[in-house]
Amino acid sequence: MDQFAGKTVFITGGARGIGLGMAKAFLSAGAKVAIADLSQDALDAAMKSLSPMGEAAAFQLDVRDRDAFARVADAAEAALGPVSILCSNAGINFMGPLAAATYDDWDYTLGTNIGGAVNAVQTFLPRLLAGQGARHIVITSSIHGVFTGAMAGVYATSKYALTGLGESLRADLADSGIGVSLLIPGPIKTDIFQHADELRPQGADTGAITMDPEEQHKSAIWRHAMEPDEVGRRVLHGIARNDLYIMTHKEYGRMLAARAEALQAALPDVPDDPARAEAFAVSGDSALYDAPAAKGRPKPPQ
Ligand SMILES: NC(=O)c1ccc[n+]([C@@H]2O[C@H](COP(=O)([O-])OP(=O)(O)OC[C@H]3O[C@@H](n4cnc5c(N)ncnc54)[C@H](O)[C@@H]3O)[C@@H](O)[C@H]2O)c1
């Protein structure tokens, strides 16, 4: 993966879980990596494993804080050079029924997951557009950004938004030299539920269901979940291919097909109207979705 050597990568939520997995993969490929995270303890722990691997720097950042985002971007670029690859990955999960969700839950989840990604794009897009050479944006969405189920409503609302953000960015930036990929992880072995509890604003009212880590780690879904380091390697592979979607789990193919079929089946049963179809073509560009399929399925990197 020579193409990453010497590149500067900025990863939000980079101190733990998937973000840390990405940081390790980029460093292994010779990139310079800035990790930004709300948890200073997690940053300190992450740097112990990252520093021996290459040129890495850590920045305490709440991705909801726009001014701080700009300051940290300046500091990261001063330390490691202009950022060529942005990974907007910081996120929290909320599990529980919508009927139990409080305004605090909505603000916390949408503020972190959507607000954090919007701030990442607003901060770095002008810098990337002004940059040189190969550049890329990775937005971490989720399987719950492409289908949903019970207890996932608040989280899925935030992740569907990120799918829209990533796909729209890809369309906007098609001729800019900046690639865009949506990372769509299935279950990954991270403690995201515990971290969401730990980072929730003090005194917040919540209807979130608490996950006991011991129970969670004994569950079938955890046993079959993927290691974050493996996700990191897949992200580099996906960037190298300029994939629109970087998916981790083939097992969700059935759900994706079911959703696509449901959308098709809901189209009004009326004759085709080519003139209207032509007029409405401006609403979207099917090439955005056709091109990735033409490349064939990715093989997991060895
Ligand atoms: N773990 C999974 O199964 C899974 C599945 C699909 C999608 N995802 C997504 O992957 C991303 C990473 O999650 P993870 O599983 O690695 O969780 P994680 O908790 O291990 O890592 C997320 C990191 O983001 C940081 N963070 C949280 N809020 C922040 C804020 N306001 N500002 C800065 N940093 C903040 C946390 O401190 C943490 O270090 C998230 O966007 C998550 O929604 C995870």
The ligand as a Gaussian input file, in Angstrom:
#p B3LYP/6-31G(d) Opt

LIG

0 1
 N      -18.760000      -1.260000      17.015000
 C      -19.682000      -1.532000      16.100000
 O      -20.213000      -2.656000      16.067000
 C      -20.061000      -0.483000      15.081000
 C      -20.928000      -0.882000      14.051000
 C      -21.306000       0.060000      13.099000
 C      -20.826000       1.354000      13.161000
 N      -19.975000       1.718000      14.176000
 C      -19.506000       3.105000      14.184000
 O      -18.103000       3.119000      14.212000
 C      -17.636000       4.319000      14.816000
 C      -16.604000       3.997000      15.864000
 O      -17.249000       3.248000      16.870000
 P      -16.512000       2.131000      17.733000
 O      -17.359000       0.924000      17.690000
 O      -15.098000       2.041000      17.361000
 O      -16.695000       2.742000      19.188000
 P      -15.625000       3.197000      20.283000
 O      -16.419000       3.731000      21.403000
 O      -14.669000       2.095000      20.553000
 O      -14.841000       4.371000      19.537000
 C      -15.441000       5.611000      19.318000
 C      -14.506000       6.707000      19.796000
 O      -15.158000       7.981000      19.564000
 C      -14.904000       8.793000      20.681000
 N      -15.920000       9.833000      20.794000
 C      -17.208000       9.707000      21.189000
 N      -17.813000      10.902000      21.208000
 C      -16.887000      11.811000      20.813000
 C      -16.898000      13.218000      20.639000
 N      -17.991000      13.957000      20.905000
 N      -15.777000      13.826000      20.200000
 C      -14.652000      13.095000      19.937000
 N      -14.578000      11.772000      20.121000
 C      -15.681000      11.138000      20.548000
 C      -14.885000       7.850000      21.876000
 O      -14.171000       8.388000      22.971000
 C      -14.233000       6.608000      21.295000
 O      -12.841000       6.600000      21.550000
 C      -18.874000       5.014000      15.369000
 O      -19.271000       6.038000      14.485000
 C      -19.910000       3.904000      15.393000
 O      -21.226000       4.406000      15.293000
 C      -19.584000       0.819000      15.128000

